Amino acid sequence: MKRVWVFLISLTSLLPAVQAAAATNAITRIAEVKALAPEEIRQGRAVHLRGVVTARLCRLFIMQDGDAGIFVYPRLARDEGVWKGDDDVFGSLSPGTEVEITGVTRQGGFAPVILPYAVTRLGKAPLPAAEPFNPARFFRGLDDCRRVEVRGVVQGYWKRPPLGLMLVLDANPGRFMARLPLEARELCEGLVEAEVRLQGVAMAAFNTRGELLMPSVFVNALSDLSVERPPRNTPFDAPKVPLREVGGFGSDLGGKFRLHVGGGHLCGARSGIVSG
């Protein structure tokens, strides 16, 4: 009997060491997850991450530690049987919430994502500083899930519930989209052709092959948008340009700003109006 008790005591003393070894094997930095090969990501590597929630989109959220960020998918985790906790924890998460997460890696549509099996809310923390605009990184998708500051000329917008309002901007040499809260609708009506500065979380629009189509920015609040140069008073304040000079080889017209053109109305269609 004495030998049994000694054996049990020995096992108990080993538990902390076993748990420590398991924790050591888990990836603890988001940058390390992003550096994994696709084969390793699909294997479901264990992670133990701590960071700040920077954006929340319906049933998923983005967190960042240091200068790297990643998507966390609770709904997919539940569908795959990874998450078995209380969904109410996600209702308390908002930008600026510090969290600790244990889970596994999965290959997302464009970049790796995390499926959590435990989420702990640690309190409030400052949002990571927005990285200065670097077009070479931004337009290659390298800023995915990082807080960035971007600039561009607004070319249009549309409503996309429940995500919010989507702006289309030209930043020369490329175009990108920005998501604003729904309450920004009245503001957006006066933003077309304005030069603006935005702070938000970089994301990527991609195709079924996981190839980047266009970067986008998720803006949490209207306070993260500032107008650097307002638009013209009316769309027709721009100098009038003959149609024959628009879109030709070597034309300097077009680009970020509106063109003022005129012509005869030949026909109408759902896709637009053809003039001559």
C-alpha positions in Angstrom: 0.0 0.0 0.0 2.9 2.3 0.9 4.4 1.8 -2.6 1.0 2.7 -4.2 0.9 6.0 -2.3 4.5 6.8 -3.3 3.6 6.1 -6.9 0.6 8.4 -6.8 2.5 11.1 -5.1 5.2 10.8 -7.8 2.6 11.1 -10.6 1.1 14.2 -8.9 4.4 15.8 -8.7 5.0 15.2 -12.4 1.7 16.9 -13.5 3.0 20.5 -13.4 6.0 19.4 -15.5 3.7 17.7 -18.1 1.4 20.8 -18.3 4.5 23.0 -18.6 5.8 20.9 -21.4 2.4 21.1 -23.2 2.3 24.9 -22.8 5.9 25.1 -24.1 4.9 23.3 -27.3 2.0 25.7 -28.0 2.7 28.7 -30.2 2.6 31.9 -28.2 3.0 34.7 -30.8 0.8 35.5 -33.8 3.8 36.2 -36.0 4.9 32.6 -35.4 1.5 31.4 -36.6 1.7 33.6 -39.7 5.2 32.1 -40.5 4.0 28.5 -40.5 4.0 26.5 -43.7 0.5 25.6 -45.1 1.0 21.9 -44.2 1.7 22.8 -40.5 -1.3 25.2 -40.4 -3.6 22.4 -41.6 -2.3 20.0 -39.0 -4.0 22.2 -36.3 -1.0 23.4 -34.3 -1.8 24.3 -30.7 -1.7 28.0 -29.8 -1.8 30.0 -26.5 -2.1 33.6 -27.5 -2.6 36.9 -25.6 -3.5 40.1 -27.3 -6.0 42.9 -27.9 -9.3 42.6 -29.8 -9.0 45.2 -32.7 -12.2 44.5 -34.6 -15.4 42.4 -34.3 -17.4 41.2 -37.3 -20.6 39.4 -36.4 -19.5 36.0 -35.2 -15.7 36.4 -35.5 -13.1 38.9 -34.3 -9.5 40.0 -34.9 -6.9 40.2 -32.3 -3.3 41.6 -32.4 -0.2 41.1 -30.3 2.7 43.4 -31.0 2.8 44.1 -34.8 0.9 40.9 -36.0 -2.9 40.2 -36.0 -5.1 37.2 -36.8 -8.8 36.2 -37.3 -10.4 34.1 -34.5 -13.4 32.0 -35.7 -15.6 30.9 -32.7 -18.5 29.7 -35.0 -16.2 27.5 -37.1 -14.7 26.2 -33.9 -18.1 25.2 -32.7 -19.0 23.6 -36.0 -15.8 21.5 -35.8 -16.3 20.5 -32.2 -13.3 22.5 -31.0 -15.2 25.2 -29.1 -17.5 23.8 -26.3 -17.6 26.9 -24.0 -20.3 29.5 -23.4 -21.0 31.7 -26.4 -21.8 34.6 -24.1 -18.1 35.4 -23.7 -18.0 36.7 -27.3 -20.8 39.2 -26.6 -18.5 41.0 -24.1 -15.7 41.3 -26.6 -15.1 44.7 -28.3 -12.2 46.7 -29.7 -9.8 47.3 -26.8 -10.6 44.1 -24.9 -7.5 42.1 -23.8 -8.0 38.4 -24.2 -6.1 35.1 -23.7 -6.9 32.3 -26.1 -6.0 28.7 -26.4 -6.9 26.9 -29.6 -5.6 25.4 -32.9 -4.6 26.7 -36.3 -6.6 26.4 -39.5 -6.0 27.5 -43.1 -8.4 30.4 -43.8 -9.3 31.7 -47.3 -6.3 34.0 -47.5 -4.2 33.5 -44.3 -4.1 31.2 -41.2 -6.9 31.6 -38.6 -7.5 30.4 -35.1 -10.2 28.1 -33.8 -10.5 28.7 -30.1 -11.4 26.2 -27.4 -10.9 28.6 -24.5 -11.2 32.4 -24.4 -10.5 34.5 -21.3 -11.4 38.1 -21.0 -8.6 39.9 -19.1 -10.0 43.5 -19.1 -9.4 46.6 -21.2 -6.2 47.6 -23.0 -5.1 50.3 -25.4 -5.4 49.5 -29.1 -2.1 48.9 -30.9 -0.7 52.0 -32.6 -1.7 52.2 -36.3 1.2 51.5 -38.6 2.0 54.3 -41.1 0.7 53.7 -44.7 3.2 51.6 -46.7 1.6 50.9 -50.1 4.2 48.2 -50.9 3.0 46.1 -48.0 -0.7 47.1 -48.0 -1.4 46.3 -51.6 0.3 42.9 -51.3 -1.8 41.9 -48.3 1.1 41.8 -45.9 -0.7 44.1 -43.4 -3.6 41.6 -43.1 -5.2 41.9 -39.6 -2.8 44.7 -38.5 -4.0 48.2 -37.4 -2.9 50.6 -40.1 -3.3 54.2 -41.1 -4.2 54.7 -44.8 -5.0 57.7 -47.0 -7.0 57.9 -50.3 -9.6 59.7 -52.3 -13.2 58.5 -51.9 -14.7 57.4 -55.2 -18.0 56.0 -54.0 -19.8 54.0 -51.4 -22.7 51.5 -50.8 -24.6 50.0 -47.9 -23.8 46.4 -46.9 -25.7 45.3 -43.9 -24.9 44.0 -41.4 -21.2 45.0 -42.0 -21.9 48.7 -42.5 -21.0 51.1 -45.3 -18.3 50.3 -47.8 -16.2 53.1 -49.3 -14.1 52.7 -52.4 -10.9 54.7 -52.3 -8.0 55.3 -54.7 -4.6 55.6 -53.0 -2.4 55.7 -56.1 -1.1 53.2 -57.2 -4.1 51.1 -56.1 -7.7 51.0 -55.0 -9.0 49.6 -51.7 -12.2 49.4 -49.7 -13.0 50.7 -46.2 -15.8 49.5 -44.0 -17.5 52.2 -41.8 -20.3 51.9 -39.2 -23.9 52.2 -40.6 -24.3 55.5 -38.8 -21.8 57.0 -41.2 -24.4 57.1 -44.1 -25.0 60.8 -44.0 -21.3 61.5 -43.7 -20.5 59.3 -46.7 -22.9 61.3 -49.0 -20.5 64.3 -48.7 -17.2 62.3 -48.9 -17.1 61.4 -52.6 -13.9 62.9 -54.1 -12.7 64.0 -50.6 -9.1 63.0 -49.6 -9.4 61.2 -46.3 -7.2 59.5 -43.6 -8.4 56.3 -42.0 -7.3 54.2 -39.1 -8.5 50.6 -38.9 -7.6 47.0 -39.3 -6.3 45.8 -42.7 -8.1 42.9 -44.3 -8.1 41.2 -47.7 -10.7 40.4 -50.4 -9.6 37.2 -52.1 -10.7 34.7 -54.7 -11.5 30.9 -54.4 -7.8 30.2 -54.9 -6.8 32.3 -52.0 -5.3 35.0 -54.2 -5.5 38.7 -53.1 -8.0 40.8 -55.1 -8.1 44.0 -53.2 -7.1 45.1 -49.7 -9.7 46.7 -47.3 -9.8 48.4 -44.0 -12.2 47.8 -41.1 -12.9 51.1 -39.4 -14.4 50.8 -35.9 -15.6 54.4 -35.3 -16.3 57.6 -37.1 -13.5 59.2 -35.0 -11.0 57.1 -36.9 -11.8 59.0 -40.1 -10.6 62.5 -40.8 -11.0 64.6 -44.0 -7.7 65.9 -45.3 -9.2 67.8 -48.3 -12.9 68.3 -48.8 -14.6 67.5 -52.2 -15.6 70.2 -54.7 -18.9 71.9 -53.9 -20.8 70.1 -56.7 -19.8 67.3 -59.1 -20.0 69.8 -62.0 -17.3 72.1 -60.6 -14.7 70.0 -62.4 -13.6 71.3 -65.8 -15.7 69.9 -68.7 -13.8 67.3 -70.8 -14.8 66.1 -74.3 -15.7 62.4 -74.4 -13.2 61.8 -77.2 -10.4 62.7 -74.8 -11.4 60.2 -72.1 -9.8 56.8 -71.9 -7.6 57.1 -75.0 -4.0 55.8 -75.2 -1.7 58.1 -73.2 -4.6 60.0 -71.7 -3.8 61.9 -68.5 -7.5 62.1 -67.6 -9.3 60.0 -65.0 -7.6 58.6 -62.0 -8.7 59.6 -58.5 -11.0 62.5 -59.2 -14.3 63.0 -61.0 -14.6 63.9 -64.7 -17.2 66.3 -66.0 -18.3 65.1 -69.4 -21.3 65.8 -71.7 -23.0 64.2 -74.7 -26.2 63.1 -76.3 -28.3 60.4 -74.6 -28.4 57.4 -76.9 -29.8 54.6 -74.7 -30.2 53.5 -71.2 -29.5 50.2 -69.4 -29.4 48.7 -66.0 -25.6 49.0 -66.1 -25.5 52.7 -67.0 -26.1 55.2 -69.7 -24.4 55.3 -73.1 -23.8 58.8 -74.4 -22.3 60.2 -77.6 
